[in-house]
């Protein structure tokens, strides 16, 4: 089973920049999209045969949002965390498969000058508790833009970016708590090397060409799933957004 996660930074624009081709050619059984910035009625996916879609759009039009496309049948699905203050921005979708829960997430950004950091930390705690509650029933795979470069190896310029959004000490410590709770950073199970990024700022000319990036997009997994996961790859060869896809394969 092949699964992919991608922050498309606006699905309608991304479809014309490479997402359409990726959806048709990736041969992924499940594709999780974040920052869709659209409602289902605004997006024509009629070209994509064999997939069922679950959408979670933000109350605010053109903002945030997530979507899961699956050609693998699921048992149930849910939107959000079940917490009103956290569920207005369309940030979480859960799909239950036979052997695991799949959760896609678009974690809130802590914003300039860390203006939204207190809320972001509340979100992280609520999200972690949500995953652990699911795990009581069956193992959990979660993926998406977690808006945090965890370690210095996860961004090109750690010293100059310390305490910037996505690399504050508090956000990094909160990410560590995800791992301490028993979830594995799947990519690092396969690849310990530096220079492996999933996002490149559009504010710096040629940032992507020069690989001046951050690793913000992850697969996290319950430890019990580790023997079944056979690969995890950052697809930095795929364009269509300021992020790129991250793909995993898992045995039944």
N, C-alpha and C positions, 0 to 999 in steps of 0.2 A: 504494500500500500504506500503510495507516494503522496505526500502532503506538502503544501507550499504556503508561505505567508508573505504578504507584500503590502506595505503602505504605499498606496497608489497616488496619494496627494491630489485627490479629485478624480473619480473614476471616469467622468465624462471626457475630461481632457486626456487622461491617460490612455483611453481606448484608441485615440488617434496618434499616440506616441510610441506604441509598442505593446500595450496591454492586450489588445485584441489578438495579436499574433501569439503572444505568450499563452493566452487562454486556449488557443487552438492547438498549439504545438507542444506544450509542456507535458502532456499526458499525465497530469496529476489527478489523483482520485478525489482530492479535496484541495480547494484553494481558498485561503482566508485573506480577506482584503480589509485594510484599515484606511481611515481618513477618506472615506468614499465621497463625502460632501454632497450627497444626493439622496433622494427618495427613490424607491424601487420604480415608481411610475415614470421617472425621468430618464431611466436607463434602458436601452434596447439591447438585450442579450439574446435575442432570438437566433443569432448566428451560432450560439453555443449549444449543441445538442447533447442530451444525456445527463445534464446536471440539474439538480434542484437547488434553489437559492433560498437562503434565510437572510433577511435584512434587518438591521437595527439602525434607524436613522435618528439623528438628533432632532430635538424640538426646534432648534434654531436652524433655519434653512441654510444650506451650503456650508455646514460646519460638521466636523468630526464624522462619526458614522462608521459602521462595520458591515461586513457581508461575508457569508460562507457559501461557497458553491461546492456541491458534493454530488458525485455520481455513485457514491457508496450509500446504501440505504441506512437511515438512522432510526433510532427507537423513539427519541423525543428531542425537543429543543426548548431553550429558554432564552429570553432577552434580559440583559442587565444583571445586577447583583441582588435585586429584590429590595433595594434601599433607595427611596425616592430621591434623595439629594444627589445620589451618584448615577441615577439612571435617566437623566434628562438629555444626555449628550450622545447616546447611542454607542457606547464604548465597549460593550461586552455581548458576545453571543456564545452560548453553550450548546453543543450538540452531543447527544449520547449515542455512542456506537456499542456494539456487543461487548467489546473488551476494554473500553476506556471512554472517558469524557474528553471531548475536545473543546477548549475554550479559546476564543480569539479575543484580543484586547487591544485597545488604543489608549494607552495610559495618559492621563492629563499631563501637559507640559507645565513646569513650575513657573514659566514666564520670565520676562526680563526683570532683573534685580530680584529674582526669586519671589516675586509678588504672590504667586499662588503656591508656594512651597508648603505652608501649613495644610492646605487642602490636599495637595498631592500626597503628603505623608499619611493623612487620614485615608485617602483612597487606597494607597498601598496596603495598609493594614486591613481594610475591609476586603480588598481583593484577595489577599493571602488567606484570610479566614474563610472566604467563599471557596477557594480551591481546596483547603483542608477539609471542609465539610463535604464537598463532592468526593474527596478521596476516601472518605469513610465507606462509600458504596463501591467504588471501583477506581482504578488508577486514572491519573489526569495527565493530559498533554495540553499545555497552553502555549500560545504563540502570539506574536504581534510586535508592535512598536511599543516597547516598554519605556521609551524616552529616558534612558539612562545608559551611559557608558560605564560599566561596572569597575573595571580596573584601568590603570594607565595604559596597558597594552591595547585597550579598546578604543583609543582615539589617537589621532596623529600628533596633537600638541597638548599633552596633558598639563604641563606646567602653566601655560598661558590661559588654559581653560578652567583651572581649578576654581570652584565656587560659581561657575557659570551654570545656567540651567542645563540639566542633564548630567552634570559632573560635579554637583555639590557634594560635600562630605555626607550630608544628611540623606540625599537620594542614593548614594552608593551604599551607605550603611543599611538603608531600607532594602535595597536589592539583595544584599548579603543575607538579610533575614528570610528572603524567599528561599535561598539555598540552605540556610540553617533549618528551615522548616521541612527539608527533605527533597526539594526539587533540584534537578540537575540542569545546569547550563549545557544543553546538548551539544552545541557546536564545539565547545571546549573539551568535550569528551573525545572529539575526533581531531581537532586542529588547535594546537597550542601556539601557533605562530603569530607574530605581530603583523600589522598592515592589512588585517582582514576587516573591512568595514562594510556597512550596509546603508549609510547615509552620507551625502556630501552636500555641504551648504551651497546654495545658489548665490550667496552674497560674496563669495570668493571666486574670482575668475579662474576657470580651469581647475577647480577643486577636485572634480572627479578625475580628470585626466592626470592630475598630479597625485591622486589618491590621498588627498588631505581630507580624511573622513572620520566618521564615528561608527561604532557598532552599537546600534540602538534597537535592532530587530532580532528577536530571540525565539528559540524553542526551549521551553522548560518542561521537564518530565518527572513524574513520580519515579523514584529509584527502581521500583519493581519493573518498570518498562525498559530499563536500559538493555537487558539482554536481547530484546526484540528489535531495537533500533540499529539499523545497519549502516546508515550514513546520514550526514548533515552537511549541506553545502551552501555557501553563500554564492549566489548567481550574479556576481558583479558584471557579468557580460550582458545582462539583460537591462535594457533601458526603457524608459516610459514614465519615470518618476525621479525625484531626488533621492529616493530609497531604491533598493533592489530586493528581489525575492530571496528567501532562504528556504531550502527544500530539505525534507527528511524522508527516509524510507523506513518503514516498520513492518516487521513480519506479523502475520496473524497469530 
